[in-house]
């Protein structure tokens, strides 16, 4: 069984494709072995998705296409 990681001390960073217009942005947190926490920058206290690193890498590679 997987447990939810403690993210209260996570250091979040915005996507390099984000702009300052308040648009739709995501943030990710580094330094979580095996997972990539992802959240909506507009709701920083909202839920975060926890994605396995292998799935995140495949997702990013697909976007780079």
TASULNOR-V979376 format. One record per backbone hydrogen bond with DSSP energy under -0.5 kcal/mol. NH is the residue of the N-H (numbers start at 1). CO is the residue of the C=O. Records with the same first field share a line. If there is no record, write none. Layout:
NH=CO, CO
//
This chain:
7=5
10=7
12=10
13=28
15=26
18=15
25=23
27=39
28=13
29=37
30=11
33=31
35=32
36=51
37=29
38=49
39=27
40=47
41=25, 39
43=40
44=41
46=43
49=38
51=36, 49
53=34
56=52
57=53
58=54
59=55
60=56
61=57
62=58
63=59
64=60
65=61
//
